[in-house]
Amino acid sequence: MPGSPWLLWLLAWILALVPGAQPAAPQDPEEDPEATPELPVPCDYDRCRHLQVPCEELQRAGPAACLCPGLSSPSQPPAAPRLGEVRVLAEKGCAKVHWCAPASPVHHYQLLLWEAAGAPRRGPPLNNTVRRTELGGLRPGGTYVLCVVAANEAGESPAPGLAGEDPDAAVSPTFGPCGRFSVPPRPGTLVHAAIGVGTTLALLSCATLVWHFHLRQHWGCPRHHQATA
């Protein structure tokens, strides 16, 4: 049909001018980062970090879902926390305590403190973001056993002493919830004791000298009397 090549050429020229008329070229995933889905990364969560936000809240607050460490069932009591550093301040009669959270849902923490064979002192509840606190009322020269207890709606983590066990038997220097520490005497107490001992010795020395010269003055020198006779 006459004129058909011109019509085909005109149609091809119009299609070339229309945006999106040409078929899209296949995209390279390496050139387009949005073409590849992002893999989830671990959440910025540290079991030993003080005032650590719960991992579930970090998942909801982040721009993308992150991965939380595995936890035990909330219908079970928590596993035992891990007691960390216990730094004693003898001059203030207190200690700064640090611990790490267990792999369990926790509602609050509490500290248990034993001195000798007495009953434990239970501290106030601390919310589940706390990993560090100060323990006061310590006696200079005393030796204590300290345990950290985690609690949720199902119960408390195991702690010696509460079930009739000896708390000293559960002391672990590295991974356990309990530890033993001693409070040294206050530096001022040692200074005062040294001054007291020194003063006492000086007074005894002075009294001995006074008594010695008093006897010599009262009774005279035995050798002097023998020489005169």
C-alpha positions in Angstrom: 0.0 0.0 0.0 1.5 3.4 -1.1 2.6 5.6 1.8 2.7 2.8 4.3 6.5 3.1 5.0 6.0 6.7 5.8 3.3 6.0 8.2 5.4 3.3 9.9 8.3 5.8 10.2 6.0 8.5 11.6 4.6 6.0 14.2 8.0 4.9 15.3 9.1 8.5 15.7 6.1 9.4 17.9 6.7 6.4 20.1 10.3 7.4 20.6 9.2 10.8 21.8 6.6 9.5 24.3 8.2 8.9 27.8 8.1 5.4 29.0 7.2 4.0 25.6 10.6 2.2 25.4 10.9 -1.0 27.4 12.9 -0.6 30.7 16.3 -2.1 30.8 16.8 -4.7 33.5 18.3 -3.2 36.7 21.5 -4.4 38.3 21.0 -5.1 42.1 24.6 -3.9 42.8 23.9 -0.5 41.2 20.5 0.0 42.9 20.7 -0.7 46.7 16.9 -0.4 47.0 16.5 -3.4 44.8 18.0 -5.8 47.4 16.2 -6.2 50.8 18.2 -5.3 53.9 19.0 -8.1 56.2 18.1 -7.6 59.9 21.0 -6.7 62.2 21.3 -7.3 66.0 19.9 -4.6 68.1 22.1 -2.2 70.0 21.5 -4.1 73.3 24.0 -4.9 76.0 23.0 -7.1 79.0 25.6 -5.3 81.2 24.8 -1.7 80.2 23.4 0.5 82.9 20.0 2.0 82.1 19.7 -0.3 79.1 16.4 0.1 77.2 14.6 -3.3 76.8 15.3 -4.8 73.4 11.6 -5.0 72.5 11.4 -1.2 72.7 14.5 -0.9 70.6 12.8 -3.0 67.9 9.7 -0.7 67.9 11.7 2.5 68.0 14.2 1.8 65.2 13.6 2.6 61.5 14.0 -1.1 60.7 13.4 -4.3 62.6 16.5 -5.6 64.5 17.2 -8.9 66.1 16.9 -9.3 69.9 18.8 -12.1 71.8 16.7 -15.1 72.8 14.8 -15.0 76.1 13.2 -17.7 78.2 9.4 -17.9 78.5 7.8 -15.1 80.6 5.8 -17.9 82.3 9.0 -19.1 84.0 11.0 -17.3 86.8 14.1 -15.6 85.4 17.5 -17.2 85.3 20.1 -15.8 87.7 21.8 -12.5 86.9 25.6 -12.3 86.8 27.2 -10.3 89.6 30.1 -8.1 88.3 32.4 -5.6 90.0 31.8 -4.7 93.7 33.9 -1.6 94.5 34.1 -0.8 98.3 34.4 2.7 99.5 35.6 2.2 103.1 35.6 5.9 104.0 31.9 6.2 103.2 30.8 2.7 104.4 29.3 1.8 101.1 29.9 -0.3 97.9 29.1 0.3 94.2 27.7 -2.9 92.7 27.4 -3.8 89.0 25.6 -6.8 87.4 24.5 -8.2 84.0 20.9 -9.2 83.1 20.0 -12.8 82.5 18.5 -14.2 79.2 15.0 -13.9 80.7 12.2 -11.4 80.9 12.8 -9.3 84.1 10.4 -6.9 85.8 12.8 -5.7 88.6 16.0 -6.5 90.5 16.8 -6.7 94.2 20.0 -7.1 96.2 20.4 -9.5 99.1 23.1 -8.9 101.7 24.3 -11.3 104.5 26.8 -10.5 107.2 28.2 -13.5 109.1 25.3 -16.0 109.9 22.6 -13.3 110.2 19.4 -13.0 108.2 19.6 -11.4 104.7 18.9 -7.7 104.2 16.7 -7.2 101.1 17.1 -3.9 99.2 14.4 -2.0 97.4 13.2 -3.0 94.0 15.2 -1.6 91.0 13.5 -1.4 87.6 14.7 -3.7 84.7 16.9 -1.0 83.1 19.2 -0.7 86.1 22.5 -2.5 86.2 24.4 -0.5 88.8 23.6 0.8 92.3 25.1 1.8 95.6 24.9 -0.3 98.7 25.2 1.6 102.0 25.2 0.9 105.7 28.3 -1.3 105.6 30.3 -1.9 108.8 34.0 -1.1 108.7 35.9 -4.4 109.0 32.9 -6.5 108.2 32.7 -9.4 105.6 29.5 -9.8 103.5 27.9 -12.1 100.9 26.0 -10.2 98.2 23.5 -11.7 95.7 21.5 -10.1 92.9 17.9 -11.4 92.4 15.8 -10.9 89.2 12.0 -11.2 89.4 9.1 -11.2 87.0 5.4 -12.2 87.3 6.3 -15.9 87.4 8.7 -15.6 90.4 12.3 -14.9 91.4 15.6 -16.2 90.2 17.3 -18.7 92.5 19.2 -17.2 95.5 21.0 -19.1 98.2 20.0 -18.4 101.8 16.3 -17.8 100.9 15.8 -21.6 100.6 17.8 -22.5 103.7 21.1 -22.9 101.8 24.3 -21.5 103.0 25.0 -18.3 100.9 28.8 -18.9 101.2 28.4 -22.1 99.3 27.0 -20.4 96.2 29.6 -17.7 95.9 31.1 -17.7 92.4 34.0 -15.3 91.5 33.0 -15.0 87.9 29.6 -16.1 86.6 27.3 -16.5 89.6 24.7 -14.1 91.1 26.6 -14.0 94.4 29.9 -12.7 95.6 31.9 -12.1 98.9 33.6 -8.9 99.8 35.1 -7.3 102.9 35.1 -3.7 104.1 38.5 -2.5 105.4 38.6 -0.2 108.5 38.3 3.4 107.7 41.6 5.2 107.2 40.7 7.7 110.0 40.1 4.8 112.4 43.6 3.4 111.8 45.2 6.8 112.3 43.3 7.3 115.6 44.2 3.9 116.7 47.9 4.5 116.0 47.8 7.9 117.9 46.1 6.2 120.8 48.7 3.4 121.0 51.5 5.9 120.7 50.0 8.1 123.4 49.5 5.2 125.7 53.2 4.0 125.3 54.4 7.6 125.9 52.4 7.9 129.1 53.6 4.5 130.4 57.2 5.5 129.7 56.8 8.8 131.5 55.1 7.1 134.5 57.9 4.6 134.7 60.5 7.3 134.7 58.7 9.4 137.3 58.2 6.4 139.5 61.9 5.4 139.2 63.2 8.9 140.1 60.6 9.2 142.9 62.0 6.0 144.5 65.6 7.1 144.2 64.8 10.5 145.8 62.8 8.9 148.6 65.0 5.9 149.4 68.3 7.2 148.1 70.9 5.3 146.1 71.8 1.9 147.5 75.4 2.2 146.3 75.8 5.7 147.7 74.8 4.3 151.2 77.2 1.4 151.0 80.1 3.7 150.0 79.4 6.1 152.9 79.2 3.3 155.4 
